Amino acid sequence: MISSGIVNILTSLTILSHSSLANLCANGWTYFNSTLYCYKVLSNVNYNDALNACKLEHNATLVSIHSDKENEFVNDLVTRSIEWSSPNLLTALIGLHDPDHSGQWQWTDGSIVDYKSWGPGQPNGQYGKEFCVETIETFQSEFEKRHHWNDIPCDLSRPAAVCAYCTGSCKSNPDETSSPRTTAKTCTLSQQSDESAKKWKIAFFILLLLFLLLLPFVIISARKARQTQWLSIDLSLLDFFTLCGEQCSE
Ligand SMILES: [Ca+2]
């Protein structure tokens, strides 16, 4: 019983701590704890409109993707956010582009291009004017799905686009004018978030300490209560026989 109580306290504090972190994102944005970024899906936009719309909220930009895990998260978020008749045609703009038309792909947030997930035969630069990128979650079967990127014309409107912003602070601000860009996509919790996490830890240890300090008193009180109960029963029996006297034996 005691161990289950401790587990319940730990579970509650963990849930509260996680919900506290999730609330770091503004309303309508989704937190991803692997990157500490908040993500939001826009609908029916081209590259420039999406970029401007992202920037209006929290100075966000189109998402940069740096791992299979993040790629999967982004595509799943798009699928969950946009109702579309055919999932294989639900595509979303991401922040990869070729602004110089030189074949050197860059992320709009200035982070280094250290991960790619091009589909078969892509980027193909069709008609020599595909300088922006969409991602698409293709379903090979009920149990198999793949995430593919495809270069497209920047003025082409797509069903979705994904914005992202760091919940805390980036390690270094990307220099929009530098070339090539070498900034890693790193996001650390802000000082305010760090302080919040520290407060939760302190509260947890105080509660745990109080629990452990009070535990002996609880056990002693429980034992005393049990002894008092037995004593009361004994005295009641004694009183019963004392008061009844001869009448009870009749
Ligand atoms: Ca293409």
py3Dmol code that shows the C-alpha trace and the ligand (Angstrom):
import py3Dmol

protein = """\
ATOM      1  CA  MET A   1       0.000   0.000   0.000  1.00  0.00           C
ATOM      2  CA  ILE A   2       2.840   2.335   0.945  1.00  0.00           C
ATOM      3  CA  SER A   3       4.797   1.575  -2.255  1.00  0.00           C
ATOM      4  CA  SER A   4       1.687   2.123  -4.379  1.00  0.00           C
ATOM      5  CA  GLY A   5       1.230   5.496  -2.676  1.00  0.00           C
ATOM      6  CA  ILE A   6       4.766   6.518  -3.583  1.00  0.00           C
ATOM      7  CA  VAL A   7       4.225   5.315  -7.163  1.00  0.00           C
ATOM      8  CA  ASN A   8       1.014   7.352  -7.380  1.00  0.00           C
ATOM      9  CA  ILE A   9       2.810  10.476  -6.162  1.00  0.00           C
ATOM     10  CA  LEU A  10       5.667   9.941  -8.636  1.00  0.00           C
ATOM     11  CA  THR A  11       3.231   9.315 -11.506  1.00  0.00           C
ATOM     12  CA  SER A  12       1.194  12.424 -10.707  1.00  0.00           C
ATOM     13  CA  LEU A  13       4.280  14.616 -10.533  1.00  0.00           C
ATOM     14  CA  THR A  14       5.607  13.169 -13.805  1.00  0.00           C
ATOM     15  CA  ILE A  15       2.297  13.823 -15.567  1.00  0.00           C
ATOM     16  CA  LEU A  16       2.163  17.358 -14.198  1.00  0.00           C
ATOM     17  CA  SER A  17       5.757  17.959 -15.264  1.00  0.00           C
ATOM     18  CA  HIS A  18       5.106  16.661 -18.810  1.00  0.00           C
ATOM     19  CA  SER A  19       1.901  18.674 -19.176  1.00  0.00           C
ATOM     20  CA  SER A  20       3.828  21.710 -17.987  1.00  0.00           C
ATOM     21  CA  LEU A  21       6.372  21.201 -20.799  1.00  0.00           C
ATOM     22  CA  ALA A  22       3.638  20.528 -23.376  1.00  0.00           C
ATOM     23  CA  ASN A  23       2.041  23.835 -22.402  1.00  0.00           C
ATOM     24  CA  LEU A  24       5.204  25.586 -23.538  1.00  0.00           C
ATOM     25  CA  CYS A  25       3.651  25.627 -27.010  1.00  0.00           C
ATOM     26  CA  ALA A  26       1.094  28.259 -27.901  1.00  0.00           C
ATOM     27  CA  ASN A  27      -2.510  27.247 -28.475  1.00  0.00           C
ATOM     28  CA  GLY A  28      -2.865  25.340 -31.763  1.00  0.00           C
ATOM     29  CA  TRP A  29       0.790  24.233 -31.818  1.00  0.00           C
ATOM     30  CA  THR A  30       2.038  20.720 -31.086  1.00  0.00           C
ATOM     31  CA  TYR A  31       5.080  20.054 -28.903  1.00  0.00           C
ATOM     32  CA  PHE A  32       7.657  17.431 -29.904  1.00  0.00           C
ATOM     33  CA  ASN A  33       9.907  16.507 -26.983  1.00  0.00           C
ATOM     34  CA  SER A  34      12.692  15.124 -29.188  1.00  0.00           C
ATOM     35  CA  THR A  35      13.438  18.551 -30.664  1.00  0.00           C
ATOM     36  CA  LEU A  36      11.818  20.891 -28.086  1.00  0.00           C
ATOM     37  CA  TYR A  37      10.096  22.591 -31.040  1.00  0.00           C
ATOM     38  CA  CYS A  38       6.432  23.491 -31.519  1.00  0.00           C
ATOM     39  CA  TYR A  39       4.791  22.597 -34.838  1.00  0.00           C
ATOM     40  CA  LYS A  40       1.679  23.795 -36.664  1.00  0.00           C
ATOM     41  CA  VAL A  41       0.124  22.707 -39.952  1.00  0.00           C
ATOM     42  CA  LEU A  42      -1.231  25.296 -42.397  1.00  0.00           C
ATOM     43  CA  SER A  43      -3.566  24.381 -45.238  1.00  0.00           C
ATOM     44  CA  ASN A  44      -3.691  25.280 -48.933  1.00  0.00           C
ATOM     45  CA  VAL A  45      -0.680  27.554 -49.266  1.00  0.00           C
ATOM     46  CA  ASN A  46       2.291  28.061 -51.544  1.00  0.00           C
ATOM     47  CA  TYR A  47       5.849  28.480 -50.300  1.00  0.00           C
ATOM     48  CA  ASN A  48       5.962  32.290 -49.878  1.00  0.00           C
ATOM     49  CA  ASP A  49       2.516  32.538 -48.268  1.00  0.00           C
ATOM     50  CA  ALA A  50       3.409  29.701 -45.883  1.00  0.00           C
ATOM     51  CA  LEU A  51       6.705  31.320 -44.940  1.00  0.00           C
ATOM     52  CA  ASN A  52       4.976  34.651 -44.222  1.00  0.00           C
ATOM     53  CA  ALA A  53       2.173  32.957 -42.254  1.00  0.00           C
ATOM     54  CA  CYS A  54       4.693  31.064 -40.129  1.00  0.00           C
ATOM     55  CA  LYS A  55       6.623  34.224 -39.349  1.00  0.00           C
ATOM     56  CA  LEU A  56       3.496  36.037 -38.138  1.00  0.00           C
ATOM     57  CA  GLU A  57       3.224  33.588 -35.229  1.00  0.00           C
ATOM     58  CA  HIS A  58       6.130  33.404 -32.762  1.00  0.00           C
ATOM     59  CA  ASN A  59       8.546  34.316 -35.540  1.00  0.00           C
ATOM     60  CA  ALA A  60       8.303  30.696 -36.711  1.00  0.00           C
ATOM     61  CA  THR A  61       9.543  29.436 -40.044  1.00  0.00           C
ATOM     62  CA  LEU A  62       8.892  26.429 -42.244  1.00  0.00           C
ATOM     63  CA  VAL A  63      10.035  23.254 -40.545  1.00  0.00           C
ATOM     64  CA  SER A  64      13.513  21.836 -40.996  1.00  0.00           C
ATOM     65  CA  ILE A  65      13.834  18.064 -40.604  1.00  0.00           C
ATOM     66  CA  HIS A  66      16.950  16.365 -39.257  1.00  0.00           C
ATOM     67  CA  SER A  67      16.086  12.758 -38.504  1.00  0.00           C
ATOM     68  CA  ASP A  68      13.772   9.886 -39.424  1.00  0.00           C
ATOM     69  CA  LYS A  69      12.037  10.431 -36.100  1.00  0.00           C
ATOM     70  CA  GLU A  70      11.279  14.082 -36.825  1.00  0.00           C
ATOM     71  CA  ASN A  71      10.313  13.263 -40.423  1.00  0.00           C
ATOM     72  CA  GLU A  72       7.817  10.704 -39.168  1.00  0.00           C
ATOM     73  CA  PHE A  73       6.456  13.110 -36.552  1.00  0.00           C
ATOM     74  CA  VAL A  74       5.947  15.875 -39.133  1.00  0.00           C
ATOM     75  CA  ASN A  75       4.165  13.592 -41.611  1.00  0.00           C
ATOM     76  CA  ASP A  76       1.976  12.087 -38.904  1.00  0.00           C
ATOM     77  CA  LEU A  77       1.061  15.576 -37.712  1.00  0.00           C
ATOM     78  CA  VAL A  78       0.035  16.536 -41.250  1.00  0.00           C
ATOM     79  CA  THR A  79      -2.095  13.400 -41.594  1.00  0.00           C
ATOM     80  CA  ARG A  80      -3.778  14.092 -38.250  1.00  0.00           C
ATOM     81  CA  SER A  81      -4.323  17.792 -38.968  1.00  0.00           C
ATOM     82  CA  ILE A  82      -5.671  17.799 -42.534  1.00  0.00           C
ATOM     83  CA  GLU A  83      -8.684  15.882 -43.759  1.00  0.00           C
ATOM     84  CA  TRP A  84      -7.868  14.664 -47.248  1.00  0.00           C
ATOM     85  CA  SER A  85      -9.695  12.248 -49.507  1.00  0.00           C
ATOM     86  CA  SER A  86      -6.569  10.366 -50.593  1.00  0.00           C
ATOM     87  CA  PRO A  87      -3.718  10.131 -48.045  1.00  0.00           C
ATOM     88  CA  ASN A  88      -1.247   9.376 -50.858  1.00  0.00           C
ATOM     89  CA  LEU A  89      -1.914  12.836 -52.323  1.00  0.00           C
ATOM     90  CA  LEU A  90      -1.675  14.746 -49.040  1.00  0.00           C
ATOM     91  CA  THR A  91       1.564  16.682 -49.403  1.00  0.00           C
ATOM     92  CA  ALA A  92       3.050  19.346 -47.145  1.00  0.00           C
ATOM     93  CA  LEU A  93       5.599  22.082 -47.764  1.00  0.00           C
ATOM     94  CA  ILE A  94       8.730  22.002 -45.618  1.00  0.00           C
ATOM     95  CA  GLY A  95      11.517  24.536 -45.213  1.00  0.00           C
ATOM     96  CA  LEU A  96      13.996  23.042 -47.692  1.00  0.00           C
ATOM     97  CA  HIS A  97      14.590  25.253 -50.732  1.00  0.00           C
ATOM     98  CA  ASP A  98      17.157  26.248 -53.301  1.00  0.00           C
ATOM     99  CA  PRO A  99      17.052  30.064 -53.272  1.00  0.00           C
ATOM    100  CA  ASP A 100      20.071  30.478 -55.537  1.00  0.00           C
ATOM    101  CA  HIS A 101      18.892  27.898 -58.074  1.00  0.00           C
ATOM    102  CA  SER A 102      22.335  26.356 -57.733  1.00  0.00           C
ATOM    103  CA  GLY A 103      21.386  22.896 -56.555  1.00  0.00           C
ATOM    104  CA  GLN A 104      22.522  23.739 -53.011  1.00  0.00           C
ATOM    105  CA  TRP A 105      19.552  22.989 -50.788  1.00  0.00           C
ATOM    106  CA  GLN A 106      19.103  25.061 -47.616  1.00  0.00           C
ATOM    107  CA  TRP A 107      16.705  25.132 -44.692  1.00  0.00           C
ATOM    108  CA  THR A 108      14.765  28.354 -44.091  1.00  0.00           C
ATOM    109  CA  ASP A 109      15.738  28.295 -40.399  1.00  0.00           C
ATOM    110  CA  GLY A 110      19.413  28.321 -41.386  1.00  0.00           C
ATOM    111  CA  SER A 111      20.179  24.910 -39.922  1.00  0.00           C
ATOM    112  CA  ILE A 112      22.609  22.559 -41.593  1.00  0.00           C
ATOM    113  CA  VAL A 113      21.273  20.098 -44.193  1.00  0.00           C
ATOM    114  CA  ASP A 114      22.319  16.886 -42.457  1.00  0.00           C
ATOM    115  CA  TYR A 115      19.339  14.696 -43.373  1.00  0.00           C
ATOM    116  CA  LYS A 116      17.435  14.060 -46.610  1.00  0.00           C
ATOM    117  CA  SER A 117      14.530  11.832 -47.509  1.00  0.00           C
ATOM    118  CA  TRP A 118      14.153  12.254 -51.252  1.00  0.00           C
ATOM    119  CA  GLY A 119      11.696  10.005 -53.032  1.00  0.00           C
ATOM    120  CA  PRO A 120      12.837   7.805 -55.935  1.00  0.00           C
ATOM    121  CA  GLY A 121      14.215   9.958 -58.758  1.00  0.00           C
ATOM    122  CA  GLN A 122      13.964  13.188 -56.727  1.00  0.00           C
ATOM    123  CA  PRO A 123      14.969  15.962 -56.800  1.00  0.00           C
ATOM    124  CA  ASN A 124      14.415  15.969 -60.551  1.00  0.00           C
ATOM    125  CA  GLY A 125      14.180  19.740 -61.111  1.00  0.00           C
ATOM    126  CA  GLN A 126      11.377  19.242 -63.581  1.00  0.00           C
ATOM    127  CA  TYR A 127      11.201  21.992 -66.219  1.00  0.00           C
ATOM    128  CA  GLY A 128      14.128  23.618 -64.414  1.00  0.00           C
ATOM    129  CA  LYS A 129      11.900  25.414 -61.945  1.00  0.00           C
ATOM    130  CA  GLU A 130      11.530  23.197 -58.887  1.00  0.00           C
ATOM    131  CA  PHE A 131      13.227  25.005 -56.027  1.00  0.00           C
ATOM    132  CA  CYS A 132      10.945  24.218 -53.073  1.00  0.00           C
ATOM    133  CA  VAL A 133      10.190  20.895 -51.377  1.00  0.00           C
ATOM    134  CA  GLU A 134       7.132  18.981 -50.232  1.00  0.00           C
ATOM    135  CA  THR A 135       6.923  15.865 -48.096  1.00  0.00           C
ATOM    136  CA  ILE A 136       4.416  13.124 -48.677  1.00  0.00           C
ATOM    137  CA  GLU A 137       3.484  10.119 -46.579  1.00  0.00           C
ATOM    138  CA  THR A 138       2.922   7.282 -49.037  1.00  0.00           C
ATOM    139  CA  PHE A 139       1.160   4.123 -47.944  1.00  0.00           C
ATOM    140  CA  GLN A 140       2.665   1.048 -49.566  1.00  0.00           C
ATOM    141  CA  SER A 141       0.185  -1.122 -47.693  1.00  0.00           C
ATOM    142  CA  GLU A 142      -1.952  -1.006 -44.599  1.00  0.00           C
ATOM    143  CA  PHE A 143       1.119  -1.629 -42.463  1.00  0.00           C
ATOM    144  CA  GLU A 144       3.867   0.076 -44.439  1.00  0.00           C
ATOM    145  CA  LYS A 145       4.227   3.776 -45.046  1.00  0.00           C
ATOM    146  CA  ARG A 146       7.123   5.865 -46.314  1.00  0.00           C
ATOM    147  CA  HIS A 147       7.960   9.523 -46.200  1.00  0.00           C
ATOM    148  CA  HIS A 148       9.224  10.961 -49.436  1.00  0.00           C
ATOM    149  CA  TRP A 149      10.385  14.435 -50.392  1.00  0.00           C
ATOM    150  CA  ASN A 150       9.817  15.934 -53.808  1.00  0.00           C
ATOM    151  CA  ASP A 151      11.067  19.200 -55.293  1.00  0.00           C
ATOM    152  CA  ILE A 152       8.270  21.361 -56.699  1.00  0.00           C
ATOM    153  CA  PRO A 153       7.783  24.878 -58.097  1.00  0.00           C
ATOM    154  CA  CYS A 154       7.636  27.411 -55.243  1.00  0.00           C
ATOM    155  CA  ASP A 155       4.456  29.053 -56.538  1.00  0.00           C
ATOM    156  CA  LEU A 156       2.558  25.769 -56.460  1.00  0.00           C
ATOM    157  CA  SER A 157      -0.097  25.660 -53.724  1.00  0.00           C
ATOM    158  CA  ARG A 158      -0.010  22.489 -51.628  1.00  0.00           C
ATOM    159  CA  PRO A 159      -2.640  20.970 -49.297  1.00  0.00           C
ATOM    160  CA  ALA A 160      -0.464  21.658 -46.235  1.00  0.00           C
ATOM    161  CA  ALA A 161       2.665  23.355 -44.920  1.00  0.00           C
ATOM    162  CA  VAL A 162       4.384  22.867 -41.579  1.00  0.00           C
ATOM    163  CA  CYS A 163       5.643  25.739 -39.416  1.00  0.00           C
ATOM    164  CA  ALA A 164       7.945  25.292 -36.414  1.00  0.00           C
ATOM    165  CA  TYR A 165       9.513  27.381 -33.667  1.00  0.00           C
ATOM    166  CA  CYS A 166      11.823  26.602 -30.777  1.00  0.00           C
ATOM    167  CA  THR A 167      10.105  26.545 -27.384  1.00  0.00           C
ATOM    168  CA  GLY A 168      13.170  27.891 -25.620  1.00  0.00           C
ATOM    169  CA  SER A 169      16.135  29.419 -27.324  1.00  0.00           C
ATOM    170  CA  CYS A 170      18.282  28.273 -30.195  1.00  0.00           C
ATOM    171  CA  LYS A 171      21.929  27.645 -29.460  1.00  0.00           C
ATOM    172  CA  SER A 172      22.935  30.142 -32.094  1.00  0.00           C
ATOM    173  CA  ASN A 173      20.826  32.344 -34.304  1.00  0.00           C
ATOM    174  CA  PRO A 174      21.128  31.451 -37.962  1.00  0.00           C
ATOM    175  CA  ASP A 175      22.734  34.067 -40.157  1.00  0.00           C
ATOM    176  CA  GLU A 176      20.441  34.457 -43.179  1.00  0.00           C
ATOM    177  CA  THR A 177      23.287  35.916 -45.215  1.00  0.00           C
ATOM    178  CA  SER A 178      25.953  33.314 -44.480  1.00  0.00           C
ATOM    179  CA  SER A 179      26.767  30.681 -47.055  1.00  0.00           C
ATOM    180  CA  PRO A 180      27.081  27.769 -46.668  1.00  0.00           C
ATOM    181  CA  ARG A 181      24.936  27.585 -43.552  1.00  0.00           C
ATOM    182  CA  THR A 182      26.321  25.406 -40.839  1.00  0.00           C
ATOM    183  CA  THR A 183      24.089  26.103 -37.851  1.00  0.00           C
ATOM    184  CA  ALA A 184      22.942  22.908 -36.148  1.00  0.00           C
ATOM    185  CA  LYS A 185      19.275  22.673 -35.256  1.00  0.00           C
ATOM    186  CA  THR A 186      19.536  22.831 -31.494  1.00  0.00           C
ATOM    187  CA  CYS A 187      16.942  24.095 -29.122  1.00  0.00           C
ATOM    188  CA  THR A 188      17.359  24.424 -25.385  1.00  0.00           C
ATOM    189  CA  LEU A 189      14.661  25.168 -22.883  1.00  0.00           C
ATOM    190  CA  SER A 190      14.471  28.815 -21.926  1.00  0.00           C
ATOM    191  CA  GLN A 191      15.634  29.976 -18.495  1.00  0.00           C
ATOM    192  CA  GLN A 192      11.995  30.296 -17.481  1.00  0.00           C
ATOM    193  CA  SER A 193      11.373  26.677 -18.487  1.00  0.00           C
ATOM    194  CA  ASP A 194      14.513  25.542 -16.687  1.00  0.00           C
ATOM    195  CA  GLU A 195      13.340  27.317 -13.541  1.00  0.00           C
ATOM    196  CA  SER A 196       9.935  25.705 -13.885  1.00  0.00           C
ATOM    197  CA  ALA A 197      11.554  22.266 -14.164  1.00  0.00           C
ATOM    198  CA  LYS A 198      13.717  23.006 -11.101  1.00  0.00           C
ATOM    199  CA  LYS A 199      10.627  24.044  -9.114  1.00  0.00           C
ATOM    200  CA  TRP A 200       8.956  20.754  -9.989  1.00  0.00           C
ATOM    201  CA  LYS A 201      12.011  18.804  -8.842  1.00  0.00           C
ATOM    202  CA  ILE A 202      12.203  20.737  -5.559  1.00  0.00           C
ATOM    203  CA  ALA A 203       8.464  20.234  -4.958  1.00  0.00           C
ATOM    204  CA  PHE A 204       8.860  16.537  -5.649  1.00  0.00           C
ATOM    205  CA  PHE A 205      11.722  16.092  -3.159  1.00  0.00           C
ATOM    206  CA  ILE A 206       9.924  18.135  -0.480  1.00  0.00           C
ATOM    207  CA  LEU A 207       6.802  15.980  -0.844  1.00  0.00           C
ATOM    208  CA  LEU A 208       8.884  12.811  -0.786  1.00  0.00           C
ATOM    209  CA  LEU A 209      10.767  13.998   2.316  1.00  0.00           C
ATOM    210  CA  LEU A 210       7.530  14.905   4.109  1.00  0.00           C
ATOM    211  CA  PHE A 211       6.086  11.538   3.207  1.00  0.00           C
ATOM    212  CA  LEU A 212       9.108   9.680   4.581  1.00  0.00           C
ATOM    213  CA  LEU A 213       9.186  11.817   7.760  1.00  0.00           C
ATOM    214  CA  LEU A 214       5.490  11.283   8.456  1.00  0.00           C
ATOM    215  CA  LEU A 215       5.528   7.588   7.646  1.00  0.00           C
ATOM    216  CA  PRO A 216       6.753   6.396  11.130  1.00  0.00           C
ATOM    217  CA  PHE A 217       4.083   8.509  12.865  1.00  0.00           C
ATOM    218  CA  VAL A 218       1.404   7.078  10.613  1.00  0.00           C
ATOM    219  CA  ILE A 219       2.533   3.529  11.378  1.00  0.00           C
ATOM    220  CA  ILE A 220       2.743   4.188  15.154  1.00  0.00           C
ATOM    221  CA  SER A 221      -0.681   5.864  15.155  1.00  0.00           C
ATOM    222  CA  ALA A 222      -2.178   2.949  13.251  1.00  0.00           C
ATOM    223  CA  ARG A 223      -0.740   0.463  15.767  1.00  0.00           C
ATOM    224  CA  LYS A 224      -1.975   2.526  18.728  1.00  0.00           C
ATOM    225  CA  ALA A 225      -5.427   2.761  17.231  1.00  0.00           C
ATOM    226  CA  ARG A 226      -5.513  -1.000  16.815  1.00  0.00           C
ATOM    227  CA  GLN A 227      -4.371  -1.563  20.428  1.00  0.00           C
ATOM    228  CA  THR A 228      -6.957   0.920  21.724  1.00  0.00           C
ATOM    229  CA  GLN A 229      -9.642  -0.922  19.802  1.00  0.00           C
ATOM    230  CA  TRP A 230      -8.691  -4.253  21.396  1.00  0.00           C
ATOM    231  CA  LEU A 231      -8.515  -2.613  24.843  1.00  0.00           C
ATOM    232  CA  SER A 232     -11.939  -1.107  24.306  1.00  0.00           C
ATOM    233  CA  ILE A 233     -13.354  -4.498  23.425  1.00  0.00           C
ATOM    234  CA  ASP A 234     -11.767  -6.027  26.514  1.00  0.00           C
ATOM    235  CA  LEU A 235     -13.128  -3.280  28.795  1.00  0.00           C
ATOM    236  CA  SER A 236     -16.561  -3.592  27.270  1.00  0.00           C
ATOM    237  CA  LEU A 237     -16.594  -7.283  28.049  1.00  0.00           C
ATOM    238  CA  LEU A 238     -15.387  -6.579  31.595  1.00  0.00           C
ATOM    239  CA  ASP A 239     -18.080  -3.927  32.096  1.00  0.00           C
ATOM    240  CA  PHE A 240     -20.640  -6.277  30.677  1.00  0.00           C
ATOM    241  CA  PHE A 241     -19.840  -8.993  33.193  1.00  0.00           C
ATOM    242  CA  THR A 242     -19.457  -6.475  36.052  1.00  0.00           C
ATOM    243  CA  LEU A 243     -22.747  -4.759  35.408  1.00  0.00           C
ATOM    244  CA  CYS A 244     -24.720  -7.852  34.561  1.00  0.00           C
ATOM    245  CA  GLY A 245     -23.713  -9.736  37.659  1.00  0.00           C
ATOM    246  CA  GLU A 246     -26.007 -12.537  38.536  1.00  0.00           C
ATOM    247  CA  GLN A 247     -28.709 -11.405  36.105  1.00  0.00           C
ATOM    248  CA  CYS A 248     -26.613 -12.356  33.114  1.00  0.00           C
ATOM    249  CA  SER A 249     -26.089 -15.864  34.365  1.00  0.00           C
ATOM    250  CA  GLU A 250     -29.830 -16.479  34.657  1.00  0.00           C
TER     251      GLU A 250
END
"""
ligand_1 = """\
1
CA
Ca 10.229 16.920 -58.480
"""
view = py3Dmol.view(width=600, height=400)
view.addModel(protein, "pdb")
view.setStyle({"model": 0}, {"cartoon": {"style": "trace"}})
view.addModel(ligand_1, "xyz")
view.setStyle({"model": 1}, {"stick": {}})
view.zoomTo()
view.show()
